[in-house]
């Protein structure tokens, strides 16, 4: 008794199911931290993004002022809080060997990660210094660090500011029109 050959459609459907299951398993392994973390020297692109080689990393569950964002100091004068956030992240990672645990990939194809240097959570440190807020839409990991910075009036909490999310929404047309400088991280 001979078997009827499988149809091409059935073979393609089986392959699609297999690839979907494989992708889900890899995502679960990544989120559980079972896949190897990225280690090495990273550079700060802005206040919440890093680069290592050709890869960009978005720091998980935090949101720093955008690079061109300004905030108001306690004395009422504007200052470049986006650049200050970048400077703070640069100081945290400069000369350090980071270990970044990748959790997912965002809509801009950046690797979303939690990073540490010598056991110090870089994401938490930036929020605790007041140069980023807890990004509740992406996780509740850094709410306590934000409360600490707010109470101590550190970083952006010294005066008034738009949340980075509000600032992006207000300036979205400029970003969409492509007025971002070459090499800058995507907003978000």
Secondary structure by P-SEA (a helix, b strand, c coil): cccccccaaaaaaaaaaaaaaaaaaaaaaaaaccccccccbbbbccccccccccccccccccccccccbbbbcccccccaaaaaaaaaaaaaccccbbbbbbcccccccbbbbbbbcccccaaaaaaaacccccccccccccaaaaaaaaaacccccccccccaaaaaaaaaaaaaaccccccccccc
